[in-house]
């Protein structure tokens, strides 16, 4: 479950709280990210040795993390034929900068949106609400 915005104001907030809330990650996705970050170039099979989750759950978490851009996939050819995928996270400094840049973009967008708050905008919103609920 995600933290509330008010809890993000806490001085006790951790870097993992920020990442989890910023990207709306689950506890499981944070656990998978922690494993990948620690092990680097790790297979799903290796992650399942650490996390008591099935391969499909781990795979979904990895797909989500790749979609966000914090995990990368590499294809490794096996000696006896075939291949496997290995996963790595962004290097620590790159991950830190990625999160900070994302936060800065959000702050800029929200600040710009609030700069447009006027009495007229509030009146427009009120009229929309009235129209929406008019019988």
C-alpha positions in Angstrom: 0.0 0.0 0.0 1.3 3.5 -0.9 2.0 6.1 1.7 -0.2 9.2 1.8 1.2 12.5 0.5 1.3 13.8 4.1 3.5 10.9 5.1 6.0 11.9 2.3 6.6 15.1 4.4 8.0 13.0 7.2 11.6 13.4 8.1 11.7 9.6 8.5 11.0 9.0 4.8 13.4 6.6 3.1 14.8 6.5 -0.4 12.7 3.4 -1.0 9.5 5.2 0.2 10.2 7.9 -2.4 10.8 5.4 -5.2 7.8 3.3 -4.2 5.4 6.2 -4.1 6.8 8.1 -7.1 6.3 5.2 -9.4 3.4 3.6 -7.6 5.3 0.4 -7.0 4.2 -2.5 -4.8 6.2 -3.9 -1.9 7.0 -6.9 -4.2 8.3 -4.7 -6.9 10.5 -2.9 -4.4 11.8 -6.3 -3.2 12.6 -7.3 -6.7 14.4 -4.0 -7.4 16.5 -4.5 -4.2 17.5 -8.0 -5.3 18.4 -6.8 -8.8 20.3 -3.8 -7.5 22.3 -5.9 -5.1 23.0 -8.9 -7.4 23.3 -7.1 -10.8 23.0 -9.3 -13.9 20.7 -11.7 -12.2 18.3 -14.2 -13.7 14.7 -14.7 -12.6 15.6 -18.2 -11.3 18.2 -16.6 -9.0 15.7 -14.0 -7.7 13.2 -16.8 -6.9 15.9 -18.4 -4.7 15.8 -15.3 -2.6 12.2 -14.2 -2.8 9.5 -16.8 -2.1 7.5 -15.8 -5.2 6.7 -17.7 -8.4 8.5 -16.9 -11.7 5.4 -15.2 -13.2 5.2 -12.8 -10.3 8.9 -11.9 -10.5 8.6 -11.5 -14.2 5.7 -9.1 -13.9 7.6 -7.0 -11.4 10.6 -6.9 -13.6 8.5 -5.9 -16.6 7.0 -3.1 -14.6 10.5 -1.9 -13.4 11.8 -2.1 -17.0 8.8 0.0 -18.1 9.7 2.7 -15.6 13.3 2.6 -16.7 15.1 1.5 -13.6 15.9 -2.1 -14.7 17.6 -3.3 -17.9 17.6 -6.7 -19.6 20.5 -8.5 -21.3 20.4 -11.7 -23.3 23.1 -14.3 -22.3 23.8 -17.2 -24.6 24.3 -20.5 -22.7 27.2 -22.9 -23.4 24.9 -25.8 -24.1 22.7 -23.8 -26.4 19.8 -21.5 -25.8 19.8 -18.3 -23.8 18.6 -16.7 -20.7 17.8 -13.1 -19.8 19.8 -11.4 -17.0 18.6 -8.2 -15.3 20.4 -5.2 -13.8 19.4 -2.0 -12.3 20.6 1.4 -13.1 24.0 2.2 -11.4 23.4 3.8 -8.1 24.2 7.4 -9.1 22.2 7.1 -12.3 19.2 5.7 -10.3 19.5 8.6 -7.8 19.7 11.2 -10.6 16.8 9.5 -12.5 14.5 9.7 -9.4 15.6 13.2 -8.5 15.0 14.5 -12.1 11.6 12.8 -12.2 10.8 14.5 -8.9 12.0 17.9 -10.2 9.8 17.5 -13.3 6.8 16.8 -11.2 7.4 19.7 -8.9 7.8 22.0 -11.9 4.6 20.8 -13.5 2.7 21.0 -10.3 4.0 24.5 -9.6 3.1 25.7 -13.1 -0.4 24.2 -12.7 -0.9 26.0 -9.4 0.4 29.3 -10.9 -2.8 29.0 -13.1 -5.1 28.9 -10.1 -7.4 31.9 -10.3 -10.8 32.8 -9.1 -12.0 32.4 -12.7 -10.7 28.8 -12.8 -12.4 28.0 -9.6 -15.7 29.4 -10.9 -15.3 27.4 -14.1 -14.8 24.3 -12.1 -17.8 25.0 -10.0 -19.9 25.5 -13.1 -18.7 22.1 -14.4 -19.7 20.5 -11.1 -23.1 22.1 -11.2 -23.7 20.9 -14.8 -22.5 17.4 -14.0 -24.9 16.9 -11.1 -27.8 18.9 -12.5 -31.0 16.9 -12.6 
